[in-house]
Amino acid sequence: MFTEDLNLQEIEAFVFDAFGTTVDWFTTVTREVARQSHGLIIEGSQEAINFAREWRAGYTKAIHDVSEGKGDSISLSTDIMHRNLLDTMLQSPRWSHLASIWGETDRNNLTMIWHHLDGVYHVLEALTELRKHKVVVTLSNGNFRLLLDMAKHAHLPWDAILSAEMFGVYKPGREAYIKTAYHLSVEPHKIAMVAAHRWDLRGAANAGLKTIYVPRPAEDTPQIKAEMKTKKHGGEVDLIVGSFGELVKLVTRKN
């Protein structure tokens, strides 16, 4: 999967997306929603999967609406957005049977699931090794405290945690990536954005960053995954890797 179009030795900083790329929101939220449902949702069931996916989809849509000037102000933190979406879901006919069992404390606990997402398999080892050679940071739309708790929970060894919310703009807004480069004191073309989402990488490319796609089972559609190609092969990203471990091998291999 290596492409000569991207010289990894010239990359000074790797910027990683969080949700879905570095941490596994799908498995964690699906599991914890069932565990906190007082037996009404079976762990591993399609109902648990549907709940997690709808919650995540609502958040993603809200973020993109704000970026496009259609939604609420960016002053709403990720926690508030997650809680508002949860309340809205529980008012819908599809999930109203859960509304009576989840009171205020339960809903607060459910919202905090997003602070304690498990890391994707082998991510810790890969990031630890990569950090020996390059600057390694995360850039996410999540609020800072959420990202901090997430990093502590999954033991993610970031050199820095960057919340786009602190920049006053959400990804894929161009300023999120430009300000990341500014705060890292690294030219955009010497930064590689690593993400499991085409929309994120398109935003990064628009700001002059290099782009690395890492497909994940719960992210992007099968069609998008099939369409993703490197620039060398007529696509739009600089590199595609199957895992963070593969990326580390490419960075550390001897020329």
Order of alpha helices (4+ residues) and beta strands (2+ residues): beta-alpha-alpha-alpha-alpha-alpha-alpha-beta-alpha-beta-alpha-beta-alpha-beta-alpha-beta-alpha
